[in-house]
């Protein structure tokens, strides 16, 4: 397993004020299970449980994405739903104009290397 996964798990636990041992116990894992992942790959079901417990995507934990949010949280966000409805109700040309306005007004939020 990559060290980025372990570092992200440590960081997320720290942010939430819990220890890795506490998380392991809450999830029903054996003691030091996460640290054992340094030398062996965990089952995907275990990674999924950790991601759900910490409220992030599996891709984030594995280092495949820098976005912590899970897709279902984003898709259920009321603002996102409102934008989706607006997109369905307007011609493509108007949608593009709306996106251009949003991007121009909030340039910083659309920068690729924005954390």
Rosetta blueprint (number, residue, H / E / L):
1 X L
2 X L
3 X H
4 X H
5 X H
6 X H
7 X H
8 X H
9 X H
10 X H
11 X H
12 X H
13 X H
14 X H
15 X H
16 X H
17 X L
18 X L
19 X L
20 X H
21 X H
22 X H
23 X H
24 X H
25 X H
26 X H
27 X H
28 X L
29 X L
30 X L
31 X L
32 X L
33 X H
34 X H
35 X H
36 X H
37 X L
38 X L
39 X L
40 X L
41 X L
42 X L
43 X L
44 X H
45 X H
46 X H
47 X H
48 X H
49 X H
50 X H
51 X H
52 X H
53 X H
54 X H
55 X L
56 X L
57 X L
58 X H
59 X H
60 X H
61 X H
62 X H
63 X L
64 X L
65 X L
66 X L
67 X L
68 X L
69 X L
70 X L
71 X H
72 X H
73 X H
74 X H
75 X H
76 X L
77 X L
78 X H
79 X H
80 X H
81 X H
82 X H
83 X H
84 X H
85 X H
86 X H
87 X H
88 X H
89 X H
90 X L
91 X L
92 X H
93 X H
94 X H
95 X H
96 X H
97 X H
98 X H
99 X H
100 X H
101 X H
102 X H
103 X H
104 X H
105 X H
106 X L
107 X H
108 X H
109 X H
110 X H
111 X L
112 X L
113 X L
114 X L
115 X L
